[in-house]
Amino acid sequence: MKIIKKLITIIVLTFILFFVIDETFTSYNKEILIINEDKFNSITVGSKINYKEYITDESESNTKLIEEFISEGMNVDDFKNTLTKSTYYIESTEKYKKINYDFEKHYSYEELEKIYLNLVKSDIVKLEVIGRSFDGRNLYSIEIGTGKDQTMFEGNIHAAEIAPALYLTKYAVDLVNSYESGDKETIELLKNHKIIILPSANPDGYDYSVKGKEVLNKTNSYVYINDNLIDNDYYKANINGVDLNRNFPTQTGGLYYKGEDLYYTVSREKSTKKLEYFPGDELGSEPETRAMIYWMYKNYKNTHAYIAVHSAGRVVYDGEQYLSNTFNKLSNACSTIVNEYSGYFQLGIEADEGQGIEGTSTDMIGEIAHGYKFSTETGRLSTSKYGEKAKNMEQEMCVLTIETLENYTKDLDIIKEEYYDMEISNIFSDIVTID
Ligand SMILES: [Zn+2]
């Protein structure tokens, strides 16, 4: 008996030890500043997403069109866990003070976070941490407004595209400053609308682009190790070498060949070249992608517009060949707003075929809005009529990819000029209020 007791004790102790060691290793990074400062509270919230609504055992009936995938589908349990995980809201009891956003400043991600923490001091703002990046940084969803009609903005999914993170931060700051100053129009706007902003979907990539590899926590990460081969002015992927904007488990995510066409810019492995997009060995593999999947499912209902902000090219993409006419019509109306202010060239469904464009965040939200379900068989969103154009859209919304700026740049003068000259904030506000 004694021996058995001893054995049990040893086993239990070993488990505890393993757990403790594991915890120490995973919490190497600053347990994000917020929680340690007592003027902020974090409120953990369980997911209210009913994942069963979004899963099916069926797969598309015609998979012959798909010749070859690079990536495996997303693991079913990973998908379920993504939708059912807990996240937390950050709250503050302090009074809001006007925030000065400085366009002349190369903010580090930590400095951007401080802005978000100051935003949450306003009653009109809710701040949700929707997940954590590969290197341990928080991904923030800033909700501004109490209205039912929602617009979602995503920025900086590509590492070197830092302008979108700055534009969206500036837009959020201006809205909240204006609301707090008692501006009647803004108060009315935020009573009827809710603006949901993910300023940086790739915070590790942001910091790497702005500050270099020294700010990364994981010295064994792909980017840290290959830093001397990477041109960080153009780097797109996360610091694990996966292009987040190809990592979504959409119907044709991770596609390599289609018919006779070789999707040559899609890479089969992690790459340091600037125009190769690696979708990951498995779709939905990256923590940033998972945070976004959760974010999309949580918010897509009541959302009338989803805007992905990128750089560069001064182009706006709308429409998807295989999605409904309603979707294409709505998206075109939104992209026309962008064109009218900025002159950015509009590219519609004719641009939706070609090299390695499958598995993006905009594909994902578009398919979710059409009611496509996650297939346990393929690990991808799926319709039973693959190859046919979707007829109905369950949640009517426009979906855009806006490529701001002429060229990739970290030059703040150029970024600032573009923001004002192209009236980026007016573009955003008009899309928020489009009928
Ligand atoms: Zn991009």
Boltz pocket constraint, residues with backbone or C-beta under 6 A from the ligand:
constraints:
  - pocket:
      binder: B
      contacts: [[A, 158], [A, 161], [A, 310], [A, 311], [A, 312]]
      max_distance: 6.0
